[in-house]
Amino acid sequence: MLLPLGALAAAGRSGPPWPELMKTPPMMWNGWLPTTRGLIPGQQNNETLYYDAADRLVSSGLREAGYDTVAVTCNGWQRDPVTQKLRANPKTWPRGYKALVDYLHKLGLKVATYSDVGEHNCCKNPDGTYEPGMLGHEELDLQTFKEWGVDHITVDGCFVPNTTS
């Protein structure tokens, strides 16, 4: 049975039926197309692109319009062979990934980072290998993202083993 919102209020509820929902969906600038598909000629997937995007979200007024997140994709992740902890590729992130997160937060922006539930994510490195995914490292990777101050995680499903276990 479908009830009008007024009927819910009459049934003892005050306010919207789901107050925990956001008024607008998350709105963000996403680096996936310009960086992985070459839609910005001469632009490479590195920290400069994301710092510039953050500055432009603020200076253009888009942040105030609700675009409050920068989605970082194809991060250049590497896995430390000893600790198995994710680390940022120093060529992609000379200042480190945490520095970007801190900068975005200082501007009043959030950061969404990219990962995958599989062994690798969908991002191919220049040498033909793929970045590591979270499979087998889920808790460690989530803890790392938390330590860095990441606000959102975009999770993909590339390279998920074909298993029912």
N, C-alpha and C positions, 0 to 999 in steps of 0.2 A: 504494500500500500504506500503510495506517495503522498506525503503531507506537505502543505505549504509551510514555510518557515514560521508564519504566524501561529500555526497550530502547535508547533513545538514550544513557542513562548507561552502559549496558553496552557500547556501541560506542565508548567512550573519552571521552565528554563528561561533564564534571562540572558540576553546576548546571543552571539552566533552559536550554532550548534557545535562547532569545533573550534574553540578559541585558540587552540594551540597551533592551528594552521596559519601560515604566513599570508599576508594580504596580497603579495605578489610572489610568483615563483622566483627562485634564485636567478638573478640576471648577472651575466658575466661576459668578460672578453676571454675568448678561448684561443689559445695559440696553436691548436692542432692543424687547422687548414693552412694558415700562412707558413708554418714551419715545416710540416711534413709534405705538403703538396705544392710548395713554392709559389703561393699566391702573392707574395710580396717579393718582387724581383730583388735579388741581391741580399735579402734578409736571411740570416741563418738562425737556427734554433740555439740561442744562447742567452745568457742573462741580459744582454743589452736589449733584446727584443722585449723582454718582460718588464724591465725597469721603464723603458719608453712607453709601453702600453699602460702601465700604472700611472705614470705622469700625465698621459693624455686623457685617461679616464677622469682624473681630477681636474685638469685645466679646461677640459671641454664641458664640464658640468654633468657628464654622464653619471658620475658617482652619486650626485645629489638626485638624479633621476632614477636611481635604484641599481645601477650597474656597479655593484660593490665588491665584485670578486674577479680575480685574474686566475684563469684555469691554465695551469702549466702542464704541458704534455711533452712526451719524449724527452725526459729529463736528463738522459745520459747517465742513468743509474749504473753503478758498479756495485758488486758485492765484495766486501772485504774477505779475503781468503781465510783469515784466521778467525775473526769474530762473526763472520757471515752477515754483519750489519750492512745495510745500504749506505752508500756514500755517493756524493755527487761527483761527477766527472769534473776534474779541475779545469779542463779546457772549456767546458760548457759553463761552469760556475766558478770562475776564478776567485770570487769573494765568498763562495760557499752558498749552499741553498738556504741555510738559516738566515744569512744576511738578507736575502731577497724577502723571506717571510717577515723579518723584522721591519724592512723598509715598507712593505705593503701595509703592515699594521700601523706604522707611523703615519701613513697617508689616510688611514681610516678604511683600508681595503682588507679583504680576506683573500686567502690563497686556497685554491683547489689543486691538489696534486694528482698525478695519474699513476695507477698501478694496475695489476692484473692478478686474477686468481690462479693463473696457470704458472708453468715453470718459467716462462718468459712473458714479457708484454708484447704488444704489437709493433713496437718501435725498433726499426732496423738501424744498427750502427753503420758508420761508413765502411767498416771492415766486413760487413755482411752478417755479423752476429746480431742477436737480439738482446735487449736489456732484460735483466732478471725480473721475474714476476714474484709473487708472494708465496707460491706453493711451497709448503714446508717451512716457511718463515713468517707466517701470518702475524703471530703475536709480536715478534721482533720488529717487523716492518711497521706495524701500527704503533708500537712504542716509539720507534724512531720518528715517525711523522708527528706524534704527540710532542716529543722532545723539541722538534723543530718549530712547533707552533702551528702546524697546518690546520686549517679550518674545515676543509672538505676533502674527501677522497673520491676520485672518479675511478671506478673499478671496471675493467674490461674482462673478456673471457677468451683471450687468445691462448693457444698452447695448453689448454686444459687436457689432461690425460683422458683418454677414452676408457673410462672405468665406471663401474657402478658401486665401488667400495666407498 
